[in-house]
């Protein structure tokens, strides 16, 4: 391991991500043997009209700067005309640009860690409509961002909008499986005991990876939509149709990138339960529950969902975290490893390919070893 760094390290956490960034900073300080924090705190102030500005109290000249941007944190508010409003992704994105503007081109390199890519659900054009995600990426590139690190992007094709900018799409596969064996110690990774299910056609590549690495069978649902009308910005789903072997008596893992309202995912879970599935686990990188938690509560009470696993990359309110069906895959150490490796100007390819770590995890689980991960940095 070389000790030469690309530049002096600075980590900036946007509003609402203070606790997560503090965990990242803790790992970085531990690995580098220093008590000095790497965190730089931006000050984003608003005028009474809602206009805003950002200030940095320390210079970024020559720094290798990493900005952690959870743009979907509705737990923070802005004040305008004497009223408080939850911040929207648009408001957070403007603050991100203000932070970059406050750096003023002085940083040696700017990397943005954006767990869920801004406007990633508006990633393609089907008629006369905007291409918001592509435009946002190009705007960040023009402002001097060198690297964008995101997780489980909805459509990897959006990176074509910025072909000369670094773009890394990270999957939390290992962390999800680690959380599963922690929360469900009796889980059996055997093709006659466990299956992977894709809730739609779009998630097949994600589920194929789980299926291949774990050597499990794969099933899928396809969505029949009503293309004659639009509800909440999309064509409503008429029905989910299942393709695959019988799930009777088996545990199943449904894998997807997000839960928005949860309605589609819970319909899939109910169908699997009706087909005789034993326990149903849901893996989603981002859990929003835009229409509240009542539907998920009911699914848990009626026993067609056993546990939901999700990352802590985005804001989760206390009432979600305290639900008995909620289980968290903590991603702070993984983010720390990515930052530490990039700051040393080394490849993160080994971090993006977790096959060896997954196999080691399965071996430890099969042999009954449930030891905690080492606290020191490991080259993985």
URHUVEN-V525821 format. One record per pair of residues at least 12 apart in sequence whose ideal C-beta (glycine too) atoms are under 7 Angstrom apart, sorted by the first residue. I is the first residue (numbers start at 1). GAP is how many residues later the second one is. D is the distance in whole Angstrom. If there is no record, write none. Layout:
I,GAP,D + I,GAP,D
This chain:
1,378,7 + 2,342,6 + 5,59,7 + 5,338,5 + 5,339,6 + 6,58,5 + 6,102,7 + 6,103,6 + 6,337,6 + 6,339,4 + 7,55,6 + 7,56,5 + 7,57,4 + 7,101,4 + 7,102,6 + 8,54,6 + 8,55,5 + 8,56,7 + 9,29,5 + 9,55,6 + 9,334,5 + 10,28,6 + 10,30,5 + 10,50,6 + 10,53,5 + 10,55,5 + 11,13,6 + 11,14,6 + 11,27,5 + 11,28,5 + 11,55,5 + 11,57,7 + 11,328,7 + 12,28,5 + 12,30,6 + 12,53,7 + 12,55,5 + 12,56,7 + 12,87,6 + 13,26,7 + 13,55,5 + 14,53,7 + 14,54,7 + 14,55,5 + 14,56,7 + 14,78,7 + 14,81,6 + 14,82,6 + 15,29,7 + 15,61,5 + 15,80,7 + 16,54,6 + 16,57,4 + 16,59,6 + 16,60,4 + 16,299,6 + 17,51,5 + 17,53,5 + 17,56,7 + 20,48,7 + 20,292,7 + 20,312,6 + 21,18,6 + 21,47,5 + 23,309,4 + 24,308,5 + 24,311,5 + 24,312,5 + 24,315,7 + 25,12,6 + 25,13,6 + 25,14,5 + 27,305,7 + 27,306,6 + 27,309,4 + 28,308,6 + 28,311,7 + 28,312,6 + 31,309,6 + 31,346,4 + 40,16,6 + 40,18,6 + 42,12,5 + 42,14,6 + 42,57,5 + 42,60,7 + 43,12,5 + 44,51,5 + 44,54,6 + 46,32,6 + 46,33,6 + 46,34,7 + 48,33,7 + 49,31,7 + 50,28,7 + 50,30,4 + 52,43,7 + 52,46,6 + 53,45,7 + 54,41,7 + 54,44,4 + 54,45,5 + 54,47,7 + 54,48,5 + 55,47,6 + 56,46,5 + 56,47,7 + 59,47,7 + 60,43,5 + 60,46,5 + 60,47,4 + 61,45,4 + 62,46,5 + 63,44,5 + 63,45,6 + 64,44,6 + 64,45,5 + 64,279,5 + 65,38,7 + 65,42,4 + 65,44,7 + 65,45,5 + 66,45,5 + 66,47,6 + 66,273,5 + 67,29,7 + 67,32,6 + 67,43,7 + 67,45,5 + 67,46,7 + 68,45,5 + 69,23,7 + 69,27,5 + 69,43,6 + 69,44,7 + 69,45,5 + 70,45,6 + 70,244,5 + 70,245,6 + 71,18,5 + 71,21,4 + 71,22,6 + 71,43,7 + 71,47,5 + 72,17,6 + 72,44,6 + 72,242,5 + 72,243,7 + 73,14,7 + 73,19,7 + 73,241,7 + 73,242,4 + 74,12,4 + 74,13,7 + 74,241,7 + 75,240,5 + 75,242,6 + 78,13,6 + 89,29,6 + 93,25,5 + 93,43,7 + 97,46,7 + 100,43,5 + 100,44,7 + 100,45,7 + 105,39,6 + 109,37,5 + 110,34,6 + 110,35,5 + 110,36,6 + 111,35,6 + 111,36,4 + 111,38,6 + 111,231,7 + 112,28,6 + 112,33,5 + 112,36,5 + 113,36,5 + 113,222,6 + 114,34,6 + 114,36,5 + 115,35,7 + 115,36,5 + 115,198,4 + 115,199,6 + 116,35,7 + 116,170,5 + 116,198,6 + 117,16,6 + 117,33,5 + 117,36,5 + 118,15,7 + 118,18,5 + 119,13,4 + 119,14,4 + 119,17,6 + 120,13,5 + 120,33,6 + 120,34,4 + 120,38,7 + 121,33,6 + 123,31,6 + 123,32,4 + 123,35,5 + 124,31,6 + 133,25,5 + 134,24,6 + 134,27,4 + 137,21,7 + 137,24,5 + 137,25,5 + 138,23,6 + 138,24,6 + 141,21,5 + 141,24,5 + 145,20,7 + 146,19,7 + 146,20,6 + 147,19,4 + 148,17,7 + 148,18,7 + 148,19,5 + 149,19,5 + 149,21,7 + 149,189,6 + 150,19,6 + 151,19,5 + 151,21,6 + 151,134,6 + 151,162,6 + 152,19,6 + 152,105,5 + 152,133,4 + 153,16,5 + 154,103,6 + 156,13,6 + 168,180,7 + 168,184,7 + 170,182,6 + 172,113,6 + 172,139,5 + 172,157,6 + 172,159,6 + 173,36,7 + 173,37,7 + 173,181,6 + 173,185,7 + 174,180,4 + 174,183,5 + 174,184,5 + 174,187,7 + 175,136,7 + 175,154,4 + 175,156,6 + 175,159,6 + 176,107,5 + 176,133,5 + 176,153,5 + 177,181,6 + 177,184,6 + 178,183,6 + 179,130,5 + 179,148,6 + 179,149,7 + 179,150,4 + 180,101,7 + 180,129,6 + 181,180,7 + 181,184,5 + 183,124,6 + 183,144,5 + 184,123,7 + 185,185,7 + 187,64,7 + 189,25,6 + 189,173,6 + 191,24,7 + 191,25,5 + 191,26,6 + 193,57,6 + 193,58,6 + 194,22,6 + 194,56,6 + 194,57,5 + 195,21,6 + 195,22,5 + 195,24,6 + 195,52,6 + 195,55,5 + 195,57,5 + 196,14,5 + 196,15,5 + 196,20,5 + 196,22,5 + 196,57,5 + 196,59,6 + 197,22,5 + 197,23,7 + 197,55,5 + 197,56,7 + 197,57,5 + 197,75,7 + 198,22,4 + 198,23,7 + 198,57,7 + 199,22,5 + 199,55,6 + 199,57,5 + 199,65,7 + 199,66,6 + 199,69,5 + 200,21,6 + 200,22,7 + 200,23,5 + 201,21,5 + 203,52,6 + 203,53,5 + 203,54,7 + 204,16,6 + 206,49,6 + 207,48,5 + 210,45,6 + 213,142,6 + 213,145,5 + 217,28,6 + 218,26,7 + 219,23,7 + 219,24,7 + 219,25,2 + 219,26,7 + 219,28,7 + 220,23,5 + 220,24,6 + 221,19,4 + 221,20,6 + 221,21,5 + 221,47,5 + 222,19,5 + 222,21,7 + 223,14,5 + 223,17,6 + 224,14,5 + 224,15,5 + 224,17,7 + 225,12,6 + 225,13,6 + 226,12,5 + 237,27,6 + 240,27,6 + 240,28,5 + 240,31,6 + 242,29,6 + 247,25,6 + 247,28,5 + 247,29,6 + 247,30,4 + 248,27,7 + 248,28,3 + 249,27,6 + 249,29,6 + 250,27,6 + 250,28,6 + 251,27,5 + 251,28,5 + 252,20,6 + 252,25,5 + 252,28,6 + 253,28,5 + 253,30,6 + 254,14,6 + 254,15,6 + 254,26,7 + 254,28,5 + 254,29,7 + 255,28,5 + 256,28,5 + 257,27,7 + 257,28,5 + 257,29,7 + 258,26,6 + 258,27,7 + 258,28,4 + 258,30,7 + 259,25,5 + 259,28,5 + 259,29,6 + 259,30,7 + 260,28,5 + 260,30,5 + 261,29,5 + 261,30,4 + 262,27,6 + 262,33,5 + 262,34,6 + 263,32,7 + 265,17,6 + 266,29,6 + 266,30,7 + 266,33,5 + 269,13,7 + 269,30,6 + 269,35,5 + 269,36,5 + 270,34,5 + 273,31,4 + 279,27,4 + 280,24,6 + 280,25,5 + 280,26,6 + 281,25,6 + 281,26,5 + 281,28,7 + 282,23,6 + 282,26,5 + 282,27,7 + 283,26,5 + 284,26,5 + 285,25,7 + 285,26,6 + 286,24,7 + 286,28,5 + 287,21,7 + 287,23,4 + 287,29,7 + 289,31,7 + 293,26,7 + 293,27,6 + 293,30,7 + 296,29,7 + 300,24,7 + 300,25,4 + 305,20,6 + 307,18,6 + 307,20,5 + 308,17,5 + 308,18,6 + 308,19,7 + 309,18,5 + 309,20,6 + 310,18,7 + 310,19,7 + 311,18,5 + 311,20,5 + 312,16,5 + 312,18,6 + 312,19,6 + 313,18,5 + 337,14,6 + 338,13,6 + 340,37,7 + 350,30,6 + 351,29,6 + 357,23,6
